[in-house]
């Protein structure tokens, strides 16, 4: 089941919480995180295995309790999933193993 469809209806309502969390990230020096990326983290990771419908206050609490480390781990794994990495070029492999 794709939970992103269930939660997208709340996105405009919880936008102030998203903005607040992004301001916290910027204060900590993480300027590159966008609202869309933060929402993607929530729908793909935080709410991936939610079995029942969350209340609005639970969604806001989830947003406000995100730790930057959790988001950065998610972002790193997602970037590895989408990167095109192969050992087809022997020269690249040798350069990597130096």
The first five atom37 places (N, CA, C, CB, O) and aatype in JSON, in Angstrom:
{
  "aatype": [20, 20, 20, 20, 20, 20, 20, 20, 20, 20, 20, 20, 20, 20, 20, 20, 20, 20, 20, 20, 20, 20, 20, 20, 20, 20, 20, 20, 20, 20, 20, 20, 20, 20, 20, 20, 20, 20, 20, 20, 20, 20, 20, 20, 20, 20, 20, 20, 20, 20, 20, 20, 20, 20, 20, 20, 20, 20, 20, 20, 20, 20, 20, 20, 20, 20, 20, 20, 20, 20, 20, 20, 20, 20, 20, 20, 20, 20, 20, 20, 20, 20, 20, 20, 20, 20, 20, 20, 20, 20, 20, 20, 20, 20, 20, 20, 20, 20],
  "atom_mask": [
    [1, 1, 1, 1, 1],
    [1, 1, 1, 1, 1],
    [1, 1, 1, 1, 1],
    [1, 1, 1, 1, 1],
    [1, 1, 1, 1, 1],
    [1, 1, 1, 1, 1],
    [1, 1, 1, 1, 1],
    [1, 1, 1, 1, 1],
    [1, 1, 1, 1, 1],
    [1, 1, 1, 1, 1],
    [1, 1, 1, 1, 1],
    [1, 1, 1, 1, 1],
    [1, 1, 1, 1, 1],
    [1, 1, 1, 1, 1],
    [1, 1, 1, 1, 1],
    [1, 1, 1, 1, 1],
    [1, 1, 1, 1, 1],
    [1, 1, 1, 1, 1],
    [1, 1, 1, 1, 1],
    [1, 1, 1, 1, 1],
    [1, 1, 1, 1, 1],
    [1, 1, 1, 1, 1],
    [1, 1, 1, 1, 1],
    [1, 1, 1, 1, 1],
    [1, 1, 1, 1, 1],
    [1, 1, 1, 1, 1],
    [1, 1, 1, 1, 1],
    [1, 1, 1, 1, 1],
    [1, 1, 1, 1, 1],
    [1, 1, 1, 1, 1],
    [1, 1, 1, 1, 1],
    [1, 1, 1, 1, 1],
    [1, 1, 1, 1, 1],
    [1, 1, 1, 1, 1],
    [1, 1, 1, 1, 1],
    [1, 1, 1, 1, 1],
    [1, 1, 1, 1, 1],
    [1, 1, 1, 1, 1],
    [1, 1, 1, 1, 1],
    [1, 1, 1, 1, 1],
    [1, 1, 1, 1, 1],
    [1, 1, 1, 1, 1],
    [1, 1, 1, 1, 1],
    [1, 1, 1, 1, 1],
    [1, 1, 1, 1, 1],
    [1, 1, 1, 1, 1],
    [1, 1, 1, 1, 1],
    [1, 1, 1, 1, 1],
    [1, 1, 1, 1, 1],
    [1, 1, 1, 1, 1],
    [1, 1, 1, 1, 1],
    [1, 1, 1, 1, 1],
    [1, 1, 1, 1, 1],
    [1, 1, 1, 1, 1],
    [1, 1, 1, 1, 1],
    [1, 1, 1, 1, 1],
    [1, 1, 1, 1, 1],
    [1, 1, 1, 1, 1],
    [1, 1, 1, 1, 1],
    [1, 1, 1, 1, 1],
    [1, 1, 1, 1, 1],
    [1, 1, 1, 1, 1],
    [1, 1, 1, 1, 1],
    [1, 1, 1, 1, 1],
    [1, 1, 1, 1, 1],
    [1, 1, 1, 1, 1],
    [1, 1, 1, 1, 1],
    [1, 1, 1, 1, 1],
    [1, 1, 1, 1, 1],
    [1, 1, 1, 1, 1],
    [1, 1, 1, 1, 1],
    [1, 1, 1, 1, 1],
    [1, 1, 1, 1, 1],
    [1, 1, 1, 1, 1],
    [1, 1, 1, 1, 1],
    [1, 1, 1, 1, 1],
    [1, 1, 1, 1, 1],
    [1, 1, 1, 1, 1],
    [1, 1, 1, 1, 1],
    [1, 1, 1, 1, 1],
    [1, 1, 1, 1, 1],
    [1, 1, 1, 1, 1],
    [1, 1, 1, 1, 1],
    [1, 1, 1, 1, 1],
    [1, 1, 1, 1, 1],
    [1, 1, 1, 1, 1],
    [1, 1, 1, 1, 1],
    [1, 1, 1, 1, 1],
    [1, 1, 1, 1, 1],
    [1, 1, 1, 1, 1],
    [1, 1, 1, 1, 1],
    [1, 1, 1, 1, 1],
    [1, 1, 1, 1, 1],
    [1, 1, 1, 1, 1],
    [1, 1, 1, 1, 1],
    [1, 1, 1, 1, 1],
    [1, 1, 1, 1, 1],
    [1, 1, 1, 1, 1]
  ],
  "atom_positions": [
    [[0.84, -1.18, 0.0], [0.0, 0.0, 0.0], [0.88, 1.24, 0.0], [-0.95, 0.0, 1.21], [1.85, 1.31, 0.76]],
    [[0.57, 2.2, -0.83], [1.33, 3.43, -0.92], [0.76, 4.45, 0.05], [1.33, 3.98, -2.37], [-0.3, 5.03, -0.2]],
    [[1.46, 4.66, 1.16], [0.97, 5.57, 2.18], [1.07, 7.03, 1.79], [1.72, 5.36, 3.44], [0.41, 7.87, 2.39]],
    [[1.89, 7.36, 0.79], [2.05, 8.76, 0.42], [0.71, 9.36, -0.01], [3.07, 8.9, -0.71], [0.47, 10.55, 0.22]],
    [[-0.15, 8.57, -0.63], [-1.45, 9.08, -1.04], [-2.31, 9.4, 0.16], [-2.17, 8.07, -1.94], [-3.06, 10.38, 0.15]],
    [[-2.22, 8.61, 1.2], [-3.0, 8.84, 2.41], [-2.56, 10.11, 3.13], [-2.89, 7.65, 3.34], [-3.39, 10.82, 3.69]],
    [[-1.27, 10.4, 3.12], [-0.74, 11.51, 3.89], [-0.71, 12.82, 3.11], [0.63, 11.19, 4.37], [-0.62, 13.89, 3.71]],
    [[-0.77, 12.76, 1.79], [-0.71, 13.98, 1.0], [-1.86, 14.94, 1.3], [-0.71, 13.64, -0.48], [-1.73, 16.15, 1.12]],
    [[-2.97, 14.4, 1.76], [-4.1, 15.25, 2.1], [-3.81, 16.16, 3.3], [-5.32, 14.4, 2.39], [-4.46, 17.19, 3.47]],
    [[-2.84, 15.78, 4.11], [-2.48, 16.56, 5.31], [-1.35, 17.55, 5.06], [-2.1, 15.62, 6.43], [-1.05, 18.39, 5.91]],
    [[-0.72, 17.46, 3.91], [0.51, 18.23, 3.69], [0.32, 19.73, 3.87], [1.04, 17.95, 2.3], [1.15, 20.38, 4.5]],
    [[-0.75, 20.29, 3.34], [-0.95, 21.74, 3.49], [-1.25, 22.11, 4.94], [-2.09, 22.21, 2.59], [-0.86, 23.18, 5.4]],
    [[-1.94, 21.23, 5.66], [-2.27, 21.51, 7.05], [-1.02, 21.48, 7.95], [-3.3, 20.51, 7.55], [-0.93, 22.25, 8.91]],
    [[-0.08, 20.61, 7.64], [1.09, 20.45, 8.5], [2.3, 21.24, 7.97], [1.45, 18.98, 8.62], [3.41, 21.11, 8.5]],
    [[2.09, 22.03, 6.94], [3.19, 22.8, 6.36], [3.93, 23.66, 7.38], [2.67, 23.67, 5.25], [5.15, 23.72, 7.32]],
    [[3.24, 24.33, 8.32], [3.99, 25.1, 9.33], [4.96, 24.24, 10.14], [3.02, 25.79, 10.27], [6.05, 24.71, 10.5]],
    [[4.59, 23.02, 10.44], [5.51, 22.13, 11.17], [6.7, 21.75, 10.29], [4.76, 20.85, 11.64], [7.83, 21.66, 10.77]],
    [[6.45, 21.52, 9.01], [7.54, 21.21, 8.07], [8.51, 22.38, 7.97], [6.97, 20.87, 6.68], [9.73, 22.2, 8.0]],
    [[7.97, 23.58, 7.85], [8.81, 24.78, 7.76], [9.62, 24.96, 9.04], [7.94, 26.02, 7.5], [10.8, 25.3, 8.98]],
    [[9.0, 24.73, 10.16], [9.71, 24.83, 11.44], [10.86, 23.84, 11.52], [8.73, 24.59, 12.6], [11.95, 24.18, 11.98]],
    [[10.63, 22.61, 11.09], [11.69, 21.6, 11.12], [12.81, 21.96, 10.15], [11.12, 20.2, 10.77], [13.98, 21.77, 10.46]],
    [[12.46, 22.48, 8.98], [13.48, 22.9, 8.02], [14.31, 24.07, 8.57], [12.83, 23.3, 6.69], [15.52, 24.13, 8.33]],
    [[13.68, 24.98, 9.29], [14.42, 26.08, 9.92], [15.38, 25.54, 10.97], [13.44, 27.09, 10.57], [16.5, 26.03, 11.1]],
    [[14.96, 24.52, 11.71], [15.85, 23.88, 12.68], [17.05, 23.25, 11.97], [15.09, 22.8, 13.5], [18.18, 23.39, 12.42]],
    [[16.8, 22.56, 10.86], [17.89, 21.96, 10.09], [18.86, 23.03, 9.6], [17.33, 21.15, 8.9], [20.07, 22.85, 9.66]],
    [[18.33, 24.14, 9.12], [19.18, 25.22, 8.63], [20.01, 25.82, 9.77], [18.34, 26.32, 7.96], [21.18, 26.16, 9.58]],
    [[19.41, 25.95, 10.93], [20.13, 26.45, 12.1], [21.3, 25.53, 12.45], [19.17, 26.57, 13.3], [22.34, 25.99, 12.92]],
    [[21.12, 24.23, 12.21], [22.17, 23.26, 12.49], [23.18, 23.14, 11.34], [21.56, 21.9, 12.76], [24.15, 22.39, 11.44]],
    [[22.96, 23.89, 10.26], [23.9, 23.91, 9.15], [23.55, 23.04, 7.97], [25.21, 23.51, 9.65], [24.37, 22.85, 7.07]],
    [[22.35, 22.5, 7.95], [21.91, 21.64, 6.85], [20.94, 22.43, 5.97], [21.24, 20.33, 7.38], [19.72, 22.31, 6.1]],
    [[21.51, 23.24, 5.08], [20.71, 24.15, 4.26], [20.1, 23.49, 3.03], [21.56, 25.3, 3.82], [19.16, 24.03, 2.45]],
    [[20.6, 22.35, 2.64], [20.21, 21.76, 1.36], [18.92, 20.93, 1.43], [21.32, 20.9, 0.84], [18.45, 20.47, 0.39]],
    [[18.35, 20.72, 2.58], [17.15, 19.9, 2.7], [15.93, 20.73, 2.29], [16.98, 19.35, 4.15], [15.71, 21.83, 2.81]],
    [[15.15, 20.19, 1.36], [13.95, 20.9, 0.9], [12.7, 20.32, 1.58], [13.82, 20.81, -0.65], [12.74, 19.25, 2.18]],
    [[11.62, 21.05, 1.46], [10.36, 20.59, 2.03], [9.91, 19.29, 1.37], [9.28, 21.66, 1.87], [9.39, 18.4, 2.05]],
    [[10.1, 19.18, 0.07], [9.72, 17.97, -0.67], [10.55, 16.77, -0.2], [9.91, 18.18, -2.18], [10.01, 15.68, -0.03]],
    [[11.84, 16.97, 0.01], [12.7, 15.88, 0.47], [12.32, 15.44, 1.88], [14.18, 16.3, 0.43], [12.34, 14.24, 2.19]],
    [[11.98, 16.39, 2.73], [11.56, 16.05, 4.09], [10.24, 15.27, 4.06], [11.41, 17.33, 4.95], [10.07, 14.3, 4.8]],
    [[9.32, 15.69, 3.2], [8.04, 14.99, 3.08], [8.25, 13.57, 2.54], [7.08, 15.77, 2.16], [7.59, 12.63, 2.97]],
    [[9.18, 13.44, 1.6], [9.5, 12.12, 1.05], [10.06, 11.2, 2.14], [10.52, 12.26, -0.1], [9.71, 10.02, 2.19]],
    [[10.91, 11.74, 3.01], [11.43, 10.97, 4.14], [10.29, 10.46, 5.01], [12.41, 11.82, 4.97], [10.26, 9.3, 5.41]],
    [[9.36, 11.34, 5.3], [8.24, 10.96, 6.16], [7.39, 9.87, 5.52], [7.37, 12.18, 6.47], [7.05, 8.89, 6.18]],
    [[7.06, 10.03, 4.25], [6.17, 9.06, 3.6], [6.86, 7.74, 3.29], [5.6, 9.64, 2.34], [6.24, 6.68, 3.37]],
    [[8.14, 7.8, 2.93], [8.84, 6.56, 2.54], [9.47, 5.83, 3.72], [9.91, 6.88, 1.54], [9.66, 4.62, 3.66]],
    [[9.79, 6.54, 4.78], [10.5, 5.92, 5.9], [9.67, 5.91, 7.18], [11.81, 6.64, 6.16], [9.36, 4.85, 7.72]],
    [[9.31, 7.09, 7.65], [8.65, 7.21, 8.95], [7.27, 6.56, 8.96], [8.53, 8.67, 9.33], [6.89, 5.89, 9.92]],
    [[6.51, 6.76, 7.89], [5.15, 6.25, 7.84], [5.01, 5.05, 6.91], [4.2, 7.33, 7.41], [3.91, 4.73, 6.47]],
    [[6.11, 4.41, 6.6], [6.09, 3.3, 5.63], [5.21, 2.15, 6.1], [7.52, 2.8, 5.39], [4.47, 1.57, 5.31]],
    [[5.29, 1.81, 7.37], [4.58, 0.63, 7.88], [3.48, 0.98, 8.86], [5.55, -0.31, 8.54], [3.2, 0.22, 9.79]],
    [[2.85, 2.13, 8.66], [1.76, 2.53, 9.53], [0.54, 1.67, 9.22], [1.44, 4.05, 9.36], [0.1, 1.6, 8.07]],
    [[0.01, 1.02, 10.24], [-1.11, 0.1, 10.01], [-2.47, 0.76, 10.18], [-1.0, -1.07, 10.95], [-3.48, 0.25, 9.67]],
    [[-2.51, 1.86, 10.88], [-3.78, 2.55, 11.07], [-3.62, 4.02, 10.71], [-4.29, 2.38, 12.52], [-2.5, 4.54, 10.66]],
    [[-4.72, 4.68, 10.46], [-4.67, 6.08, 10.08], [-4.21, 6.92, 11.27], [-6.04, 6.55, 9.57], [-4.75, 6.82, 12.37]],
    [[-3.22, 7.76, 11.02], [-2.7, 8.64, 12.06], [-3.59, 9.87, 12.21], [-1.26, 9.05, 11.75], [-4.18, 10.34, 11.24]],
    [[-3.66, 10.36, 13.4], [-4.37, 11.6, 13.67], [-3.45, 12.77, 13.3], [-4.82, 11.69, 15.17], [-2.23, 12.6, 13.21]],
    [[-4.04, 13.93, 13.08], [-3.28, 15.11, 12.7], [-2.2, 15.44, 13.72], [-4.22, 16.3, 12.51], [-1.08, 15.77, 13.35]],
    [[-2.52, 15.34, 15.01], [-1.52, 15.66, 16.03], [-0.36, 14.67, 16.02], [-2.18, 15.67, 17.41], [0.76, 15.04, 16.35]],
    [[-0.62, 13.41, 15.63], [0.46, 12.42, 15.54], [1.38, 12.72, 14.36], [-0.12, 11.0, 15.4], [2.6, 12.55, 14.45]],
    [[0.81, 13.17, 13.26], [1.6, 13.54, 12.09], [2.5, 14.72, 12.42], [0.68, 13.87, 10.89], [3.68, 14.72, 12.07]],
    [[1.94, 15.72, 13.09], [2.74, 16.89, 13.48], [3.83, 16.49, 14.46], [1.85, 17.99, 14.09], [4.96, 16.97, 14.36]],
    [[3.51, 15.64, 15.41], [4.52, 15.18, 16.37], [5.64, 14.43, 15.66], [3.88, 14.28, 17.44], [6.81, 14.59, 16.01]],
    [[5.3, 13.61, 14.69], [6.33, 12.89, 13.91], [7.25, 13.87, 13.19], [5.67, 11.94, 12.9], [8.46, 13.67, 13.14]],
    [[6.67, 14.91, 12.63], [7.48, 15.91, 11.91], [8.43, 16.61, 12.87], [6.57, 16.94, 11.21], [9.62, 16.76, 12.59]],
    [[7.91, 17.04, 14.0], [8.71, 17.83, 14.94], [9.77, 17.01, 15.67], [7.81, 18.48, 15.94], [10.68, 17.58, 16.27]],
    [[9.65, 15.7, 15.65], [10.64, 14.86, 16.35], [11.67, 14.23, 15.42], [9.93, 13.76, 17.12], [12.46, 13.39, 15.86]],
    [[11.68, 14.62, 14.15], [12.67, 14.09, 13.22], [14.06, 14.55, 13.66], [12.37, 14.54, 11.75], [14.27, 15.73, 13.96]],
    [[14.98, 13.63, 13.69], [16.38, 13.97, 13.99], [17.12, 14.09, 12.67], [17.04, 12.88, 14.92], [16.86, 13.35, 11.73]],
    [[18.05, 15.03, 12.61], [18.8, 15.26, 11.38], [19.56, 14.01, 10.97], [19.75, 16.43, 11.55], [19.7, 13.73, 9.78]],
    [[20.06, 13.25, 11.93], [20.79, 12.02, 11.62], [19.91, 10.99, 10.92], [21.35, 11.42, 12.89], [20.36, 10.32, 9.99]],
    [[18.67, 10.88, 11.36], [17.74, 9.94, 10.71], [17.48, 10.35, 9.27], [16.42, 9.87, 11.49], [17.47, 9.52, 8.36]],
    [[17.27, 11.66, 9.07], [17.04, 12.13, 7.7], [18.27, 11.91, 6.84], [16.66, 13.61, 7.71], [18.15, 11.45, 5.7]],
    [[19.46, 12.23, 7.35], [20.69, 12.11, 6.56], [20.97, 10.64, 6.21], [21.89, 12.71, 7.33], [21.43, 10.36, 5.1]],
    [[20.7, 9.72, 7.12], [20.85, 8.3, 6.81], [19.92, 7.89, 5.68], [20.57, 7.44, 8.06], [20.33, 7.18, 4.75]],
    [[18.68, 8.33, 5.74], [17.71, 8.04, 4.69], [18.18, 8.61, 3.35], [16.33, 8.61, 5.05], [18.14, 7.92, 2.33]],
    [[18.63, 9.87, 3.36], [19.07, 10.52, 2.13], [20.27, 9.81, 1.53], [19.41, 11.99, 2.4], [20.36, 9.66, 0.31]],
    [[21.2, 9.36, 2.38], [22.38, 8.65, 1.88], [21.99, 7.33, 1.22], [23.37, 8.4, 3.02], [22.49, 6.98, 0.15]],
    [[21.1, 6.59, 1.86], [20.66, 5.31, 1.31], [19.9, 5.52, 0.0], [19.77, 4.56, 2.32], [20.1, 4.77, -0.95]],
    [[19.04, 6.53, -0.05], [18.29, 6.81, -1.28], [19.24, 7.2, -2.41], [17.28, 7.94, -1.04], [19.01, 6.81, -3.56]],
    [[20.28, 7.95, -2.11], [21.21, 8.35, -3.17], [22.01, 7.14, -3.66], [22.17, 9.44, -2.66], [22.34, 7.06, -4.85]],
    [[22.31, 6.21, -2.77], [23.0, 5.0, -3.21], [22.11, 4.12, -4.07], [23.49, 4.21, -1.99], [22.58, 3.46, -5.0]],
    [[20.83, 4.1, -3.77], [19.89, 3.31, -4.55], [19.78, 3.82, -5.98], [18.52, 3.31, -3.88], [19.61, 3.04, -6.92]],
    [[19.87, 5.13, -6.14], [19.68, 5.71, -7.46], [20.97, 5.95, -8.23], [18.94, 7.0, -7.33], [20.93, 6.29, -9.41]],
    [[22.11, 5.77, -7.58], [23.37, 6.03, -8.28], [23.68, 4.9, -9.26], [24.52, 6.19, -7.27], [23.32, 3.74, -9.05]],
    [[24.34, 5.28, -10.32], [24.73, 4.3, -11.33], [26.18, 3.93, -11.07], [24.54, 4.86, -12.77], [27.11, 4.65, -11.45]],
    [[26.36, 2.81, -10.44], [27.69, 2.37, -10.06], [27.91, 0.97, -10.62], [27.88, 2.39, -8.52], [27.08, 0.07, -10.43]],
    [[29.03, 0.8, -11.31], [29.33, -0.52, -11.83], [30.83, -0.71, -11.89], [28.7, -0.72, -13.22], [31.6, 0.25, -11.85]],
    [[31.25, -1.94, -11.99], [32.66, -2.28, -12.11], [33.0, -2.65, -13.55], [33.01, -3.44, -11.16], [33.95, -3.4, -13.79]],
    [[32.24, -2.14, -14.51], [32.47, -2.46, -15.91], [33.78, -1.88, -16.43], [31.31, -1.95, -16.74], [34.45, -2.51, -17.26]],
    [[34.15, -0.71, -15.97], [35.37, -0.08, -16.43], [36.52, -0.46, -15.48], [35.2, 1.48, -16.51], [36.52, -0.06, -14.31]],
    [[37.45, -1.21, -15.97], [38.56, -1.7, -15.15], [39.41, -0.56, -14.61], [39.43, -2.65, -15.95], [39.91, -0.64, -13.49]],
    [[39.59, 0.51, -15.39], [40.38, 1.66, -14.93], [39.72, 2.35, -13.74], [40.57, 2.66, -16.08], [40.4, 2.76, -12.81]],
    [[38.39, 2.49, -13.78], [37.68, 3.09, -12.65], [37.83, 2.23, -11.4], [36.19, 3.27, -13.0], [38.01, 2.76, -10.31]],
    [[37.76, 0.92, -11.55], [37.94, 0.02, -10.44], [39.33, 0.15, -9.83], [37.7, -1.4, -10.88], [39.47, 0.2, -8.61]],
    [[40.35, 0.21, -10.67], [41.71, 0.38, -10.17], [41.88, 1.71, -9.45], [42.71, 0.27, -11.33], [42.54, 1.78, -8.41]],
    [[41.27, 2.76, -10.0], [41.35, 4.08, -9.36], [40.66, 4.06, -8.0], [40.71, 5.16, -10.27], [41.14, 4.68, -7.05]],
    [[39.55, 3.37, -7.92], [38.82, 3.27, -6.66], [39.61, 2.52, -5.61], [37.48, 2.6, -6.89], [39.55, 2.85, -4.43]],
    [[40.33, 1.51, -6.02], [41.04, 0.65, -5.07], [42.43, 1.2, -4.67], [41.21, -0.73, -5.66], [43.12, 0.57, -3.88]],
    [[42.83, 2.33, -5.19], [44.13, 2.92, -4.84], [44.18, 3.29, -3.4], [44.42, 4.13, -5.69], [45.2, 3.79, -2.93]]
  ]
}
